[in-house]
Amino acid sequence: MSKQEPQIWLIGCKGMLGTELSLLLQKTGLAFTGTDRDVDITNPAALVEFVKSRPFAWIINCAAYTAVDKAEDDIETCRRLNAVGPGNIAACAKSVGARLIHLSTDYVFDGKGIVADGIARPYREDDTAYPVSVYGRTKRDGEIAVLENPRSYIIRTAWLYGKYGPNFVATMLRLMNERTGVKVVNDQQGSPTWAGDLAATIVEIINAESCGRPIPYGVYHYTNQGGITWFEFAREIYAQSRTLGLVKKDCAVNPCTTAEYPTRAPRPAYSVLDKTKIETALGIVIPPWNESLRRYLRAE
Ligand SMILES: NC(=O)c1ccc[n+]([C@@H]2O[C@H](COP(=O)([O-])OP(=O)(O)OC[C@H]3O[C@@H](n4cnc5c(N)ncnc54)[C@H](OP(=O)(O)O)[C@@H]3O)[C@@H](O)[C@H]2O)c1
């Protein structure tokens, strides 16, 4: 390890995004330490104790309460993980002068879209947050707490899928192999995000700093490019998986409405995020959702 390499603390290293990031950091040779439930983010003393003798320049927080429906009845646990925990991490980062990268969500918006001339446009970072679920409210409170550390990056993402956690793509592949048909909601629009692309972007933020071209602190949006419905996503998962032999038999993919499949927590009808800010800051071109899906499925 060279002296220039950043010292990184990856929190939530066993989750879907955390595992993806652990593997990528290992591959890129960036020195890091990963923790998960073994260092409880809801316990400020545990965090302080952990950083005491470790000179972290970066802290990445992938830990969260992500069970959106369960959160409606488990408010206190959700709040401790999504709001109190990030506040503890921010205080800890501030005390040692570390930069903090924290993950947030499209659920901080109400999902009605910002409508101009009758057409919804993608949400920008400075559009007013108006969460309508327990998960969304606690994540928004977590964002506010994280910004107490002036050296913070908040990355809002959405529709995350990857190899190392339960997600929509994995569920669809299972159902398509089990059933003769699936019905998928066609009145909620958003953008899928492959965890591999998001992990690479987080590493880019750290590398940009190491290369002497740091990007400004603040809130950024990151998903894959394109706005589609869950039905359109499922249809493409089916088409690509059939070609690749991951789905071995015919399965009809049909659209339905949200009203036909009520959930405990409300789902945003529109949650496409504008990614111009992060693309400009890092000088990257974000891959389209269907291209990233192909890369993901090919590596399965
Ligand atoms: N998944 C999505 O679709 C999605 C969409 C938008 C935004 N996001 C955001 O993206 C980030 C990563 O999501 P993800 O899906 O990768 O999350 P995840 O798979 O649920 O991982 C979260 C990790 O945090 C751990 N954890 C739980 N309680 C902890 C505690 N007290 N202290 C330390 N670690 C604890 C979890 O352990 P256990 O598994 O044992 O509980 C798990 O390993 C989150 O901030 C999430 O809000 C996710």
The ligand as a MOL file (V3000), in Angstrom:
LIG
                    3D

  0  0  0     0  0            999 V3000
M  V30 BEGIN CTAB
M  V30 COUNTS 48 52 0 0 0
M  V30 BEGIN ATOM
M  V30 1 N -31.9350 -1.4810 -2.0850 0
M  V30 2 C -32.4870 -0.4870 -2.7860 0
M  V30 3 O -33.2950 -0.6940 -3.7060 0
M  V30 4 C -32.1110 0.9390 -2.4770 0
M  V30 5 C -32.7330 1.9580 -3.2070 0
M  V30 6 C -32.3890 3.2830 -2.9260 0
M  V30 7 C -31.4460 3.5600 -1.9560 0
M  V30 8 N -30.8650 2.5530 -1.2530 0 CHG=1
M  V30 9 C -29.8700 2.9130 -0.2320 0
M  V30 10 O -28.6230 2.3330 -0.6070 0
M  V30 11 C -27.8930 1.9550 0.5770 0
M  V30 12 C -27.4480 0.5060 0.4530 0
M  V30 13 O -28.6130 -0.3190 0.3280 0
M  V30 14 P -28.5250 -1.9070 0.3230 0
M  V30 15 O -29.7410 -2.4060 -0.3810 0
M  V30 16 O -27.1690 -2.3480 -0.1190 0 CHG=-1
M  V30 17 O -28.7030 -2.2030 1.8920 0
M  V30 18 P -28.7070 -3.6090 2.6440 0
M  V30 19 O -28.4170 -4.7120 1.6770 0
M  V30 20 O -29.9850 -3.6700 3.4360 0
M  V30 21 O -27.4490 -3.5000 3.6220 0
M  V30 22 C -27.4550 -2.7980 4.8220 0
M  V30 23 C -26.4100 -3.4120 5.7290 0
M  V30 24 O -26.4040 -2.6920 6.9730 0
M  V30 25 C -26.3270 -3.6760 8.0310 0
M  V30 26 N -26.7830 -3.1590 9.3090 0
M  V30 27 C -28.0190 -3.2750 9.8620 0
M  V30 28 N -28.0440 -2.7270 11.0820 0
M  V30 29 C -26.8010 -2.2460 11.3340 0
M  V30 30 C -26.2090 -1.5600 12.4330 0
M  V30 31 N -26.9230 -1.2400 13.5340 0
M  V30 32 N -24.9140 -1.1910 12.3430 0
M  V30 33 C -24.1790 -1.5050 11.2460 0
M  V30 34 N -24.6940 -2.1400 10.1570 0
M  V30 35 C -25.9910 -2.5070 10.2050 0
M  V30 36 C -27.2230 -4.7740 7.4970 0
M  V30 37 O -27.0960 -5.9700 8.2480 0
M  V30 38 P -28.3560 -6.9960 8.2600 0
M  V30 39 O -28.5450 -7.4620 6.8510 0
M  V30 40 O -27.9070 -8.0740 9.1840 0
M  V30 41 O -29.5440 -6.2380 8.7660 0
M  V30 42 C -26.7210 -4.8900 6.0730 0
M  V30 43 O -25.5660 -5.6870 5.9810 0
M  V30 44 C -28.8270 2.2620 1.7490 0
M  V30 45 O -28.5110 3.5260 2.2790 0
M  V30 46 C -30.2000 2.3220 1.1320 0
M  V30 47 O -31.0980 3.1440 1.8730 0
M  V30 48 C -31.1570 1.2500 -1.4990 0
M  V30 END ATOM
M  V30 BEGIN BOND
M  V30 1 1 1 2
M  V30 2 2 2 3
M  V30 3 1 2 4
M  V30 4 1 4 5
M  V30 5 2 4 48
M  V30 6 2 5 6
M  V30 7 1 6 7
M  V30 8 2 7 8
M  V30 9 1 8 9
M  V30 10 1 8 48
M  V30 11 1 9 10
M  V30 12 1 9 46
M  V30 13 1 10 11
M  V30 14 1 11 12
M  V30 15 1 11 44
M  V30 16 1 12 13
M  V30 17 1 13 14
M  V30 18 2 14 15
M  V30 19 1 14 16
M  V30 20 1 14 17
M  V30 21 1 17 18
M  V30 22 2 18 19
M  V30 23 1 18 20
M  V30 24 1 18 21
M  V30 25 1 21 22
M  V30 26 1 22 23
M  V30 27 1 23 24
M  V30 28 1 23 42
M  V30 29 1 24 25
M  V30 30 1 25 26
M  V30 31 1 25 36
M  V30 32 1 26 27
M  V30 33 1 26 35
M  V30 34 2 27 28
M  V30 35 1 28 29
M  V30 36 1 29 30
M  V30 37 2 29 35
M  V30 38 1 30 31
M  V30 39 2 30 32
M  V30 40 1 32 33
M  V30 41 2 33 34
M  V30 42 1 34 35
M  V30 43 1 36 37
M  V30 44 1 36 42
M  V30 45 1 37 38
M  V30 46 2 38 39
M  V30 47 1 38 40
M  V30 48 1 38 41
M  V30 49 1 42 43
M  V30 50 1 44 45
M  V30 51 1 44 46
M  V30 52 1 46 47
M  V30 END BOND
M  V30 END CTAB
M  END
